């Protein structure tokens, strides 16, 4: 089954290449279209890293336990 991060990995090159190609066809220069496509790809990566963070169930279980006492 395709998960969120599989879709993100597919959208990164699609955003970079697709938006760049679309903006080039509309009439923007390549030096303008590439940074715009890269900015959108960075936004997708940022969303996957910071907004919808990858977390394992084991990470949540570890944080729920009280810390070990060294004494």
C-alpha positions in Angstrom: 0.0 0.0 0.0 1.3 3.4 -0.9 2.0 5.6 2.2 2.4 9.3 2.7 6.2 9.2 2.3 6.0 7.1 -0.9 3.9 9.9 -2.3 6.2 12.6 -1.1 9.2 10.8 -2.7 7.3 10.7 -6.0 6.1 14.3 -5.8 9.6 15.8 -5.4 10.9 15.1 -8.9 7.4 15.7 -10.4 7.2 19.1 -8.7 10.7 20.1 -9.8 10.5 18.9 -13.4 6.8 19.4 -14.0 6.6 22.9 -12.6 9.8 23.9 -14.4 8.5 22.5 -17.7 5.1 24.1 -17.3 6.5 27.5 -16.4 8.9 27.3 -19.3 6.0 26.5 -21.7 4.1 29.4 -20.4 6.9 31.7 -21.3 9.1 32.2 -18.3 12.9 31.8 -18.7 14.6 28.7 -17.5 16.6 30.6 -15.0 13.3 31.7 -13.4 11.3 28.5 -13.7 14.0 26.2 -12.1 14.1 28.1 -8.8 10.3 28.2 -8.6 10.1 24.5 -9.2 12.9 23.9 -6.6 11.1 26.1 -4.1 7.9 24.0 -4.4 10.0 20.8 -4.1 11.6 22.2 -0.9 8.2 23.0 0.4 7.1 19.4 -0.1 10.3 18.1 1.7 9.8 20.6 4.5 6.2 19.5 5.0 7.3 15.8 5.2 10.1 16.6 7.6 8.6 19.2 10.0 4.8 19.2 9.7 4.0 15.5 9.2 7.1 14.1 11.0 8.0 10.5 10.7 7.6 8.8 14.1 7.7 5.2 15.0 5.5 3.7 17.7 8.6 2.6 19.5 9.6 6.3 19.8 6.3 7.2 21.4 6.5 4.2 23.8 10.0 5.2 24.8 9.0 8.7 25.6 6.0 7.5 27.8 8.3 5.5 30.2 9.8 7.4 33.1 13.5 8.1 32.9 15.9 5.6 34.5 17.4 6.5 37.9 21.1 6.1 38.0 21.1 5.6 41.8 
